[in-house]
Amino acid sequence: MYHVYIIECKDKTLYTGITTDIQRRFKEHSSGKGGAYTRSKKVERILHTEQFETRSQAQKREAEIKGWRRDKKLSLIKNNPSVVG
């Protein structure tokens, strides 16, 4: 199972990624091992998650969300905090 997630950083920016283990990945981001962006911005909390059967499905959804403007991402979070598909 793969998960697409949106994390809010301390500066209120949003980071989107994929993983097979959300809690592990959030801990990696929190400890500075999750990537350059979250290392510099510091993560605050997970705002949104979605589940997918395949890595390919998750990567397509991640790319779609990353292409959105902030207001569309916030609308997704507000209307659907977590989606299991």
A tleap script that builds the chain and sets N, CA, C and O, in Angstrom:
source leaprc.protein.ff14SB
mol = sequence {
  NMET TYR HIE VAL TYR ILE ILE GLU CYS LYS
  ASP LYS THR LEU TYR THR GLY ILE THR THR
  ASP ILE GLN ARG ARG PHE LYS GLU HIE SER
  SER GLY LYS GLY GLY ALA TYR THR ARG SER
  LYS LYS VAL GLU ARG ILE LEU HIE THR GLU
  GLN PHE GLU THR ARG SER GLN ALA GLN LYS
  ARG GLU ALA GLU ILE LYS GLY TRP ARG ARG
  ASP LYS LYS LEU SER LEU ILE LYS ASN ASN
  PRO SER VAL VAL CGLY
}
set mol.1.N position { 0.848 -1.180 0.000 }
set mol.1.CA position { 0.000 0.000 0.000 }
set mol.1.C position { 0.892 1.241 0.000 }
set mol.1.O position { 1.876 1.317 0.736 }
set mol.2.N position { 0.530 2.201 -0.835 }
set mol.2.CA position { 1.281 3.456 -0.942 }
set mol.2.C position { 0.386 4.605 -0.504 }
set mol.2.O position { -0.832 4.569 -0.682 }
set mol.3.N position { 1.006 5.617 0.066 }
set mol.3.CA position { 0.275 6.773 0.573 }
set mol.3.C position { 0.830 8.047 -0.048 }
set mol.3.O position { 2.043 8.229 -0.152 }
set mol.4.N position { -0.074 8.921 -0.455 }
set mol.4.CA position { 0.284 10.284 -0.822 }
set mol.4.C position { -0.077 11.124 0.396 }
set mol.4.O position { -1.139 10.944 0.992 }
set mol.5.N position { 0.808 12.037 0.760 }
set mol.5.CA position { 0.556 12.845 1.953 }
set mol.5.C position { 0.886 14.303 1.702 }
set mol.5.O position { 1.712 14.636 0.853 }
set mol.6.N position { 0.227 15.161 2.455 }
set mol.6.CA position { 0.537 16.592 2.446 }
set mol.6.C position { 0.884 16.967 3.877 }
set mol.6.O position { 0.115 16.715 4.805 }
set mol.7.N position { 2.042 17.566 4.039 }
set mol.7.CA position { 2.525 18.012 5.344 }
set mol.7.C position { 2.556 19.533 5.357 }
set mol.7.O position { 2.926 20.165 4.367 }
set mol.8.N position { 2.167 20.112 6.482 }
set mol.8.CA position { 2.312 21.546 6.690 }
set mol.8.C position { 3.641 21.787 7.394 }
set mol.8.O position { 3.957 21.144 8.394 }
set mol.9.N position { 4.407 22.717 6.859 }
set mol.9.CA position { 5.683 23.079 7.481 }
set mol.9.C position { 5.464 24.244 8.439 }
set mol.9.O position { 4.414 24.887 8.416 }
set mol.10.N position { 6.454 24.510 9.274 }
set mol.10.CA position { 6.319 25.561 10.290 }
set mol.10.C position { 6.088 26.933 9.679 }
set mol.10.O position { 5.467 27.790 10.308 }
set mol.11.N position { 6.579 27.158 8.456 }
set mol.11.CA position { 6.348 28.446 7.787 }
set mol.11.C position { 5.026 28.469 7.007 }
set mol.11.O position { 4.769 29.390 6.233 }
set mol.12.N position { 4.191 27.438 7.224 }
set mol.12.CA position { 2.852 27.289 6.626 }
set mol.12.C position { 2.892 26.885 5.152 }
set mol.12.O position { 1.845 26.886 4.504 }
set mol.13.N position { 4.046 26.542 4.600 }
set mol.13.CA position { 4.089 25.982 3.253 }
set mol.13.C position { 3.640 24.533 3.311 }
set mol.13.O position { 3.613 23.925 4.381 }
set mol.14.N position { 3.286 23.979 2.154 }
set mol.14.CA position { 2.795 22.613 2.067 }
set mol.14.C position { 3.786 21.759 1.284 }
set mol.14.O position { 4.326 22.192 0.266 }
set mol.15.N position { 4.018 20.546 1.769 }
set mol.15.CA position { 4.905 19.595 1.106 }
set mol.15.C position { 4.109 18.336 0.793 }
set mol.15.O position { 3.405 17.811 1.655 }
set mol.16.N position { 4.220 17.855 -0.439 }
set mol.16.CA position { 3.516 16.644 -0.866 }
set mol.16.C position { 4.526 15.553 -1.195 }
set mol.16.O position { 5.534 15.813 -1.853 }
set mol.17.N position { 4.257 14.326 -0.737 }
set mol.17.CA position { 5.154 13.212 -1.018 }
set mol.17.C position { 4.412 11.896 -1.024 }
set mol.17.O position { 3.200 11.850 -0.812 }
set mol.18.N position { 5.165 10.799 -1.276 }
set mol.18.CA position { 4.592 9.455 -1.203 }
set mol.18.C position { 5.470 8.584 -0.315 }
set mol.18.O position { 6.665 8.832 -0.158 }
set mol.19.N position { 4.850 7.556 0.262 }
set mol.19.CA position { 5.565 6.637 1.142 }
set mol.19.C position { 4.743 5.359 1.306 }
set mol.19.O position { 3.576 5.301 0.922 }
set mol.20.N position { 5.374 4.342 1.882 }
set mol.20.CA position { 4.638 3.134 2.253 }
set mol.20.C position { 4.303 3.146 3.743 }
set mol.20.O position { 3.528 2.312 4.211 }
set mol.21.N position { 4.882 4.087 4.487 }
set mol.21.CA position { 4.677 4.165 5.943 }
set mol.21.C position { 4.671 5.640 6.354 }
set mol.21.O position { 5.724 6.262 6.490 }
set mol.22.N position { 3.477 6.184 6.548 }
set mol.22.CA position { 3.335 7.616 6.825 }
set mol.22.C position { 4.031 8.026 8.123 }
set mol.22.O position { 4.737 9.034 8.154 }
set mol.23.N position { 3.838 7.257 9.188 }
set mol.23.CA position { 4.435 7.638 10.472 }
set mol.23.C position { 5.966 7.628 10.404 }
set mol.23.O position { 6.620 8.537 10.916 }
set mol.24.N position { 6.533 6.596 9.768 }
set mol.24.CA position { 7.985 6.536 9.615 }
set mol.24.C position { 8.489 7.729 8.807 }
set mol.24.O position { 9.477 8.367 9.170 }
set mol.25.N position { 7.801 8.017 7.715 }
set mol.25.CA position { 8.237 9.111 6.843 }
set mol.25.C position { 8.120 10.455 7.547 }
set mol.25.O position { 8.989 11.312 7.385 }
set mol.26.N position { 7.061 10.653 8.324 }
set mol.26.CA position { 6.916 11.909 9.060 }
set mol.26.C position { 8.057 12.058 10.074 }
set mol.26.O position { 8.594 13.153 10.240 }
set mol.27.N position { 8.424 10.978 10.743 }
set mol.27.CA position { 9.548 11.015 11.685 }
set mol.27.C position { 10.844 11.365 10.964 }
set mol.27.O position { 11.670 12.114 11.487 }
set mol.28.N position { 11.021 10.820 9.760 }
set mol.28.CA position { 12.210 11.159 8.969 }
set mol.28.C position { 12.222 12.646 8.635 }
set mol.28.O position { 13.250 13.308 8.781 }
set mol.29.N position { 11.091 13.171 8.189 }
set mol.29.CA position { 11.001 14.611 7.909 }
set mol.29.C position { 11.280 15.421 9.171 }
set mol.29.O position { 12.007 16.413 9.128 }
set mol.30.N position { 10.708 15.001 10.285 }
set mol.30.CA position { 10.865 15.729 11.553 }
set mol.30.C position { 12.307 15.750 12.039 }
set mol.30.O position { 12.750 16.727 12.643 }
set mol.31.N position { 13.039 14.667 11.774 }
set mol.31.CA position { 14.426 14.574 12.254 }
set mol.31.C position { 15.427 15.165 11.267 }
set mol.31.O position { 16.632 15.128 11.518 }
set mol.32.N position { 14.946 15.713 10.144 }
set mol.32.CA position { 15.841 16.315 9.168 }
set mol.32.C position { 16.372 15.350 8.134 }
set mol.32.O position { 17.264 15.705 7.363 }
set mol.33.N position { 15.844 14.129 8.097 }
set mol.33.CA position { 16.312 13.117 7.144 }
set mol.33.C position { 15.343 12.913 5.991 }
set mol.33.O position { 15.532 12.006 5.180 }
set mol.34.N position { 14.318 13.731 5.904 }
set mol.34.CA position { 13.275 13.524 4.912 }
set mol.34.C position { 13.487 14.208 3.585 }
set mol.34.O position { 12.722 13.962 2.652 }
set mol.35.N position { 14.475 15.042 3.457 }
set mol.35.CA position { 14.713 15.749 2.209 }
set mol.35.C position { 15.068 17.197 2.467 }
set mol.35.O position { 14.810 17.734 3.544 }
set mol.36.N position { 15.660 17.817 1.468 }
set mol.36.CA position { 16.171 19.184 1.622 }
set mol.36.C position { 15.063 20.188 1.960 }
set mol.36.O position { 15.256 21.053 2.815 }
set mol.37.N position { 13.912 20.081 1.301 }
set mol.37.CA position { 12.843 21.048 1.531 }
set mol.37.C position { 12.364 21.020 2.969 }
set mol.37.O position { 12.312 22.058 3.630 }
set mol.38.N position { 12.012 19.834 3.461 }
set mol.38.CA position { 11.486 19.760 4.828 }
set mol.38.C position { 12.584 19.946 5.866 }
set mol.38.O position { 12.300 20.341 6.997 }
set mol.39.N position { 13.810 19.673 5.508 }
set mol.39.CA position { 14.918 19.920 6.434 }
set mol.39.C position { 15.058 21.429 6.674 }
set mol.39.O position { 15.311 21.857 7.800 }
set mol.40.N position { 14.895 22.226 5.623 }
set mol.40.CA position { 15.038 23.674 5.760 }
set mol.40.C position { 13.782 24.344 6.309 }
set mol.40.O position { 13.870 25.376 6.974 }
set mol.41.N position { 12.614 23.764 6.035 }
set mol.41.CA position { 11.348 24.394 6.448 }
set mol.41.C position { 10.816 23.883 7.786 }
set mol.41.O position { 10.020 24.572 8.425 }
set mol.42.N position { 11.226 22.711 8.221 }
set mol.42.CA position { 10.752 22.080 9.460 }
set mol.42.C position { 9.269 21.740 9.378 }
set mol.42.O position { 8.433 22.609 9.133 }
set mol.43.N position { 8.957 20.473 9.584 }
set mol.43.CA position { 7.571 20.024 9.450 }
set mol.43.C position { 6.777 20.264 10.733 }
set mol.43.O position { 7.314 20.254 11.841 }
set mol.44.N position { 5.498 20.478 10.539 }
set mol.44.CA position { 4.584 20.748 11.649 }
set mol.44.C position { 3.624 19.580 11.869 }
set mol.44.O position { 3.558 19.024 12.966 }
set mol.45.N position { 2.874 19.206 10.814 }
set mol.45.CA position { 1.859 18.156 10.967 }
set mol.45.C position { 1.422 17.631 9.613 }
set mol.45.O position { 1.607 18.278 8.583 }
set mol.46.N position { 0.839 16.441 9.640 }
set mol.46.CA position { 0.267 15.838 8.439 }
set mol.46.C position { -1.158 16.369 8.294 }
set mol.46.O position { -1.959 16.278 9.224 }
set mol.47.N position { -1.466 16.921 7.129 }
set mol.47.CA position { -2.798 17.484 6.901 }
set mol.47.C position { -3.707 16.586 6.076 }
set mol.47.O position { -4.930 16.668 6.187 }
set mol.48.N position { -3.113 15.725 5.246 }
set mol.48.CA position { -3.919 14.964 4.299 }
set mol.48.C position { -3.182 13.695 3.899 }
set mol.48.O position { -1.964 13.706 3.724 }
set mol.49.N position { -3.922 12.604 3.754 }
set mol.49.CA position { -3.358 11.357 3.241 }
set mol.49.C position { -4.348 10.686 2.304 }
set mol.49.O position { -5.562 10.824 2.453 }
set mol.50.N position { -3.811 9.962 1.342 }
set mol.50.CA position { -4.609 9.141 0.442 }
set mol.50.C position { -3.872 7.821 0.252 }
set mol.50.O position { -2.642 7.801 0.224 }
set mol.51.N position { -4.600 6.726 0.122 }
set mol.51.CA position { -3.995 5.395 -0.067 }
set mol.51.C position { -4.194 4.912 -1.496 }
set mol.51.O position { -5.227 5.166 -2.116 }
set mol.52.N position { -3.165 4.197 -2.019 }
set mol.52.CA position { -3.224 3.626 -3.359 }
set mol.52.C position { -2.632 2.233 -3.337 }
set mol.52.O position { -1.742 1.935 -2.540 }
set mol.53.N position { -3.130 1.386 -4.214 }
set mol.53.CA position { -2.657 0.010 -4.306 }
set mol.53.C position { -1.255 -0.078 -4.902 }
set mol.53.O position { -0.455 -0.914 -4.482 }
set mol.54.N position { -0.952 0.774 -5.873 }
set mol.54.CA position { 0.336 0.670 -6.554 }
set mol.54.C position { 1.150 1.955 -6.428 }
set mol.54.O position { 0.610 3.038 -6.204 }
set mol.55.N position { 2.462 1.800 -6.578 }
set mol.55.CA position { 3.364 2.954 -6.547 }
set mol.55.C position { 3.045 3.898 -7.708 }
set mol.55.O position { 3.084 5.119 -7.557 }
set mol.56.N position { 2.733 3.323 -8.849 }
set mol.56.CA position { 2.421 4.118 -10.034 }
set mol.56.C position { 1.215 5.034 -9.794 }
set mol.56.O position { 1.248 6.214 -10.142 }
set mol.57.N position { 0.161 4.486 -9.204 }
set mol.57.CA position { -1.025 5.297 -8.893 }
set mol.57.C position { -0.661 6.435 -7.942 }
set mol.57.O position { -1.088 7.573 -8.137 }
set mol.58.N position { 0.121 6.128 -6.924 }
set mol.58.CA position { 0.512 7.136 -5.938 }
set mol.58.C position { 1.375 8.219 -6.580 }
set mol.58.O position { 1.198 9.403 -6.294 }
set mol.59.N position { 2.301 7.822 -7.440 }
set mol.59.CA position { 3.169 8.802 -8.099 }
set mol.59.C position { 2.378 9.723 -9.019 }
set mol.59.O position { 2.671 10.916 -9.103 }
set mol.60.N position { 1.379 9.181 -9.708 }
set mol.60.CA position { 0.537 10.009 -10.570 }
set mol.60.C position { -0.239 11.026 -9.743 }
set mol.60.O position { -0.335 12.197 -10.110 }
set mol.61.N position { -0.791 10.567 -8.626 }
set mol.61.CA position { -1.554 11.485 -7.766 }
set mol.61.C position { -0.640 12.535 -7.133 }
set mol.61.O position { -1.010 13.706 -7.041 }
set mol.62.N position { 0.542 12.122 -6.701 }
set mol.62.CA position { 1.504 13.073 -6.135 }
set mol.62.C position { 1.836 14.157 -7.154 }
set mol.62.O position { 1.830 15.342 -6.821 }
set mol.63.N position { 2.121 13.765 -8.382 }
set mol.63.CA position { 2.454 14.727 -9.436 }
set mol.63.C position { 1.276 15.671 -9.696 }
set mol.63.O position { 1.464 16.870 -9.900 }
set mol.64.N position { 0.062 15.114 -9.685 }
set mol.64.CA position { -1.127 15.942 -9.895 }
set mol.64.C position { -1.237 17.005 -8.805 }
set mol.64.O position { -1.406 18.188 -9.101 }
set mol.65.N position { -1.142 16.585 -7.553 }
set mol.65.CA position { -1.277 17.518 -6.427 }
set mol.65.C position { -0.150 18.548 -6.439 }
set mol.65.O position { -0.392 19.730 -6.194 }
set mol.66.N position { 1.071 18.114 -6.722 }
set mol.66.CA position { 2.202 19.052 -6.762 }
set mol.66.C position { 2.009 20.132 -7.821 }
set mol.66.O position { 2.560 21.226 -7.701 }
set mol.67.N position { 1.228 19.829 -8.858 }
set mol.67.CA position { 0.962 20.804 -9.910 }
set mol.67.C position { -0.109 21.823 -9.556 }
set mol.67.O position { -0.306 22.800 -10.278 }
set mol.68.N position { -0.791 21.598 -8.463 }
set mol.68.CA position { -1.869 22.496 -8.048 }
set mol.68.C position { -1.330 23.726 -7.330 }
set mol.68.O position { -0.244 23.714 -6.752 }
set mol.69.N position { -2.130 24.788 -7.388 }
set mol.69.CA position { -1.842 25.981 -6.587 }
set mol.69.C position { -2.228 25.705 -5.133 }
set mol.69.O position { -2.989 24.784 -4.836 }
set mol.70.N position { -1.689 26.514 -4.254 }
set mol.70.CA position { -1.911 26.348 -2.814 }
set mol.70.C position { -3.398 26.315 -2.456 }
set mol.70.O position { -3.819 25.482 -1.653 }
set mol.71.N position { -4.196 27.208 -3.041 }
set mol.71.CA position { -5.615 27.276 -2.680 }
set mol.71.C position { -6.350 25.984 -3.035 }
set mol.71.O position { -7.265 25.584 -2.316 }
set mol.72.N position { -5.969 25.329 -4.125 }
set mol.72.CA position { -6.609 24.067 -4.482 }
set mol.72.C position { -6.207 22.962 -3.511 }
set mol.72.O position { -7.031 22.118 -3.156 }
set mol.73.N position { -4.950 22.961 -3.081 }
set mol.73.CA position { -4.502 21.980 -2.087 }
set mol.73.C position { -5.247 22.180 -0.770 }
set mol.73.O position { -5.671 21.211 -0.140 }
set mol.74.N position { -5.404 23.424 -0.360 }
set mol.74.CA position { -6.123 23.708 0.886 }
set mol.74.C position { -7.585 23.292 0.790 }
set mol.74.O position { -8.165 22.834 1.774 }
set mol.75.N position { -8.180 23.447 -0.378 }
set mol.75.CA position { -9.564 23.005 -0.584 }
set mol.75.C position { -9.669 21.483 -0.459 }
set mol.75.O position { -10.604 20.973 0.159 }
set mol.76.N position { -8.718 20.766 -1.040 }
set mol.76.CA position { -8.686 19.307 -0.911 }
set mol.76.C position { -8.608 18.912 0.565 }
set mol.76.O position { -9.345 18.037 1.020 }
set mol.77.N position { -7.721 19.556 1.299 }
set mol.77.CA position { -7.523 19.247 2.720 }
set mol.77.C position { -8.799 19.536 3.509 }
set mol.77.O position { -9.210 18.736 4.350 }
set mol.78.N position { -9.415 20.668 3.237 }
set mol.78.CA position { -10.629 21.066 3.964 }
set mol.78.C position { -11.784 20.108 3.693 }
set mol.78.O position { -12.523 19.743 4.608 }
set mol.79.N position { -11.937 19.704 2.434 }
set mol.79.CA position { -13.084 18.874 2.050 }
set mol.79.C position { -12.867 17.378 2.221 }
set mol.79.O position { -13.831 16.612 2.209 }
set mol.80.N position { -11.626 16.951 2.380 }
set mol.80.CA position { -11.298 15.526 2.438 }
set mol.80.C position { -9.992 15.327 3.182 }
set mol.80.O position { -8.997 15.005 2.533 }
set mol.81.N position { -9.920 15.492 4.487 }
set mol.81.CA position { -8.649 15.398 5.203 }
set mol.81.C position { -7.898 14.096 4.948 }
set mol.81.O position { -6.669 14.114 4.872 }
set mol.82.N position { -8.577 12.992 4.815 }
set mol.82.CA position { -7.941 11.706 4.528 }
set mol.82.C position { -8.831 10.891 3.612 }
set mol.82.O position { -10.035 10.779 3.844 }
set mol.83.N position { -8.247 10.327 2.582 }
set mol.83.CA position { -8.991 9.547 1.609 }
set mol.83.C position { -8.365 8.165 1.518 }
set mol.83.O position { -7.151 8.034 1.366 }
set mol.84.N position { -9.183 7.156 1.610 }
set mol.84.CA position { -8.725 5.793 1.409 }
set mol.84.C position { -9.351 5.297 0.115 }
set mol.84.O position { -10.574 5.212 -0.001 }
set mol.85.N position { -8.499 4.969 -0.864 }
set mol.85.CA position { -9.051 4.574 -2.157 }
set mol.85.C position { -8.537 3.266 -2.637 }
set mol.85.O position { -8.919 2.810 -3.715 }
savepdb mol mol.pdb
quit
